[in-house]
Amino acid sequence: MHRHDCASLKRANPARMLPAEWVLDANAAFEVDIRLKAFDRQGLLRDVSDVIAKDRLDVLRVNTESRGEYAHMQLTVRIRELQQLARLLARLQHVQNMIEVSRG
């Protein structure tokens, strides 16, 4: 595989060339790590889970740690398209007591 503007490709023997194209799988998904920081409270994990469930996303991993008045969470979710990720990050930001939401 070469880029169309590759110098090696321009010097190559045309008889040795084979056509190729990328096929994107519409069902492909990718894993995304998300970091959350919030003021700790009862029901926080439930509320975060509800937001994720509304988009019918798969949660692959969850790690939650309370440090003083703060809760730190790291989630891994399976995303099918970037718009889904943007929507999820925006919705998580609106969870009560949420301080910070980021990819991580």
N, C-alpha and C positions, 0 to 999 in steps of 0.2 A: 504494500500500500504506500502510495506517495501522494503528496499534495499536487494539485494540478500545476503549481508553479515551481515544483522541485527541479533543481538543476540536473540531478541524476536522471530524472524522468525524461528530460529534454534530450539527453545524450543516449538514452536506451534504444535498443533495437525494437522497432514497432511490432515486429513479428512475435516478440516475447510478451507483448501486452495482453492482458485479459481485462475485460470490463468488470467493474464492481460497483455496487451501490449499497448504501446503508439502509437497512430495513428497521424501522423503529417498532417495537412491540407495544401495541396500545395497552396491553395488560401489564406491562412492566411496572415494577414498584421499586422504591429505594428506601433505605432506612435513614432516619434523621434523628440525631440527638438534640434534645431540647433541654435547656437549663431554666429553672424557675427559682425565684427568690420571693418570699412573701412573709408577711407577719404571720406567725404560727397561730393557728386556731383550730378548734374542733370542726371537722367536716371539710377541711381544705382539700385533702386528697380526693374525697368524694366529688367535690365541685370540679376539680381538674379532670377527673375521670368522666364526669357527665359531659363536659365540653368536648372531649375526645370522642365519646360515644355518639354524640349528635352527628358527627361527620362520618360515623361508621369506620373509624380507623382502627387498625390493630396496634395494640401496645405490646411491644416486644420485651421491654425491660423498664423497671421503675426502681429508683433508689431515692429514699427520703431520709433526711437527717434534720433534726431540730437542734439549733444552736441558740440558746438564750431565747429571745423573743422572735427569732427568725426560723423559717422552714426553708431548706434548700432541697430541691428535687432535680433529679436528672431522669429524663424519660427517653426511650427510644421508640419511635412510632414508624409504621410503614405508610409511606405516602405514594400516591399514584401520579400526582401532577403538582407543579409548583404553586398553582392557585390554591390548592388544598392546604399547602403548608402556610401560605400567607394568611389565609382565612383562620387557620388554627392558631397561629401566633397572635393574631389580632383578638380573637375570642378569649384566649388565655389571659391576655393583658387586662381584660375586663372582669376577671374573677375577683371577688371581694378580697381585699387585703394584699393583692398581688403588687409587688414592687418592681420586679424585672423579669422579662421573658426574652430568651435569646437562643439562637442555635448554638450547639456546643459540642 
